[in-house]
Amino acid sequence: MSKYWSKLAAGVDPYVPGEQPKDKKYIKLNTNENPYPPSPRVLEAIKTVANESLKLYPDPNGDELKRTLAEYFGLKKDRIFLGNGSDEVLAFSFMTFFDSGFPILFPDITYSFYPVYANLFKINYELIPLNDDFAIPVDQFFKPNGGIIIPNPNAPTGEYLTLEAIEEILLHNNEHVVIIDEAYIDFGGESARKLIDKYPNLLVVHTLSKSRSLAGLRVGFAMGHEDLIEGLNRVKNSFNSYTLDRLALAGAVEAIKDEAYFQVTSKKISQTRERVTQDLQIMGFKVLPSKANFIFISHPSVKAEELFLKLKEESILVRYFKKPRIDNFLRVSIGSDDEMDNFLKAICKIIA
Ligand SMILES: *Cc1c(COP(=O)(O)O)cnc(C)c1O
């Protein structure tokens, strides 16, 4: 606390990211990073622009990246908004769409950045409790609201809503914006992007951090009706014209273009997830059905917090949330096959 802080700075309750410890080498299964490196074409593209051109500002509109995404997804370019990671896209979206006075709705167990943004921007919200099995209760999103945000698949549970379920929610909500945060959609789900033509209040948010192995480059984007995108650009251009730097723009273009690499690595992760799920179930773990690059697990007799601490002693980091309803679960990111074999070995020893 400092007397120099604004009321805003004093009043916020910041998000706490997963640890990035530097004391020793860990197997990092705690922040849903991709175990595979970015496409070699991405690294080449970044090296190519790491030259004198850095003295110049980047393209404030990111036109080439927008063109690449538009072509890839079969959308018009003015239906795409770019941001410095999807966290930034989400922050701009909260500012652009949510202030009707009605509370916005999101699940009680979900991405913990949503309540942080709501508090920062003074937006009322109402938590929709997940069912006992952690499924999202779709009909609870039919009540009056000032907007909706849902991650699909949800985090940290990994549970997935079908396109039909998303459409149900849209059919009951046309007065305010519905945001579907698809950070993990590439690991087995079907994107709601297909519904953009039909629902002018649908915003679908993606990131290159997870499925494109580029958490360190900070690139996210949103897809939606051009009027929504125009609103986002108004806010963004009132804040920072150059949210994406030259290296990020160049790398992101190649990440989208290298479809073959993307297909191989994302399929690999889904396969590893299924194998690890089976092995954990054999050991007695409850594993929620996941379509993400992580699993949410609980053991009937060994407490999650104890597992978390013992895994850390074995130099394996997973994510533990000391929060109501989920304090006996661990979120485990899917690493490479080698990393997961080490994880399985360690966890087998701990529960024995
Ligand atoms: C990881 C994540 C994001 C943010 O990703 P960026 O790295 O900021 O692009 C957004 N939403 C959810 C649900 C996530 O898990």
The ligand as an SDF file (V2000), in Angstrom:
LIG
                    3D

 15 15  0  0  0  0  0  0  0  0999 V2000
   -4.2870  -19.3900  -21.3060 C   0  0  0  0  0  0  0  0  0  0  0  0
   -5.6550  -18.8090  -21.3310 C   0  0  0  0  0  0  0  0  0  0  0  0
   -5.9000  -17.5420  -21.8700 C   0  0  0  0  0  0  0  0  0  0  0  0
   -4.8220  -16.5470  -22.1570 C   0  0  0  0  0  0  0  0  0  0  0  0
   -3.9420  -16.8310  -23.0650 O   0  0  0  0  0  0  0  0  0  0  0  0
   -2.8960  -15.7600  -23.6010 P   0  0  0  0  0  0  0  0  0  0  0  0
   -1.5850  -16.3700  -23.3290 O   0  0  0  0  0  0  0  0  0  0  0  0
   -3.0930  -14.4500  -22.8870 O   0  0  0  0  0  0  0  0  0  0  0  0
   -3.2470  -15.6530  -25.0340 O   0  0  0  0  0  0  0  0  0  0  0  0
   -7.2070  -17.1160  -22.0000 C   0  0  0  0  0  0  0  0  0  0  0  0
   -8.2240  -17.8570  -21.5760 N   0  0  0  0  0  0  0  0  0  0  0  0
   -8.0370  -19.0530  -21.0110 C   0  0  0  0  0  0  0  0  0  0  0  0
   -9.2100  -19.8330  -20.5380 C   0  0  0  0  0  0  0  0  0  0  0  0
   -6.7420  -19.5510  -20.8580 C   0  0  0  0  0  0  0  0  0  0  0  0
   -6.5460  -20.7010  -20.2340 O   0  0  0  0  0  0  0  0  0  0  0  0
  1  2  1  0
  2  3  1  0
  2 14  2  0
  3  4  1  0
  3 10  2  0
  4  5  1  0
  5  6  1  0
  6  7  2  0
  6  8  1  0
  6  9  1  0
 10 11  1  0
 11 12  2  0
 12 13  1  0
 12 14  1  0
 14 15  1  0
M  END
$$$$
